[in-house]
């Protein structure tokens, strides 16, 4: 997945567990309660499941990440949510 520099992703949630590895850039993940975490090149993370969150690419570089989803066939990996 690539998130262009300066772009904020829409609020969403994942109904399945997933893990990611940051190949390039800096990613900020925030929860609805205001909690924020920053992930940089080389970081690995386990994303929250069934919890609304959003991401944003910080800094001058696009964020490139590899994401692995563990779900069932035909099950969505990401569901958009209202802000």
C-alpha positions in Angstrom: 0.0 0.0 0.0 1.3 3.5 -0.7 0.1 6.6 1.0 1.3 9.7 -0.8 3.1 12.4 1.3 0.7 14.7 3.1 -2.3 12.5 2.4 -4.7 11.5 5.2 -6.6 8.2 4.9 -10.4 8.2 5.6 -11.6 6.9 9.0 -12.0 3.1 8.7 -11.7 -0.2 10.6 -10.5 -3.7 9.9 -12.8 -6.6 10.7 -9.8 -8.9 10.4 -6.4 -9.0 12.1 -3.5 -7.5 10.1 0.1 -6.7 10.4 2.2 -4.2 8.5 5.8 -3.3 7.9 6.9 0.2 6.9 9.2 0.1 3.9 9.6 3.9 3.5 8.3 7.1 5.1 6.6 8.1 8.3 3.0 7.1 9.2 0.8 8.5 11.9 -2.1 6.4 13.1 -4.8 8.0 15.2 -7.8 6.7 17.0 -11.1 8.5 17.6 -10.2 9.1 21.3 -7.2 11.2 20.1 -4.5 8.6 20.7 -1.7 8.8 18.1 1.2 6.6 17.2 4.0 7.3 14.8 5.7 4.5 12.7 8.8 5.0 10.6 10.8 3.0 8.1 11.7 -0.4 9.5 8.8 -0.5 12.0 6.3 -3.3 12.2 2.9 -2.9 13.6 -0.3 -4.9 14.4 -3.3 -2.8 13.5 -6.3 -2.5 15.7 -9.3 -4.7 14.8 -12.9 -3.4 14.8 -11.7 -0.1 16.0 -12.1 3.1 13.9 -8.9 4.8 13.1 -7.2 6.9 10.4 -3.7 7.3 9.0 -1.6 10.1 7.6 1.7 10.2 5.7 4.0 12.6 7.5 7.1 14.3 6.0 8.4 14.6 2.5 8.3 10.9 1.5 5.4 8.7 0.5 4.7 5.9 3.0 5.1 2.5 1.4 4.0 -0.5 3.5 3.4 -4.2 3.2 0.2 -5.3 4.9 -0.8 -8.9 5.7 -4.4 -9.7 6.4 -5.7 -12.8 8.1 -9.3 -13.3 7.2 -11.7 -15.5 5.2 -12.4 -15.5 1.5 -14.8 -12.7 0.5 -14.5 -11.0 3.9 -13.6 -7.3 3.6 -10.2 -6.3 4.9 -11.1 -2.6 5.3 -14.5 -0.9 6.0 -14.9 2.9 5.7 -16.5 4.6 8.7 -18.1 7.9 9.4 -15.8 10.5 11.0 
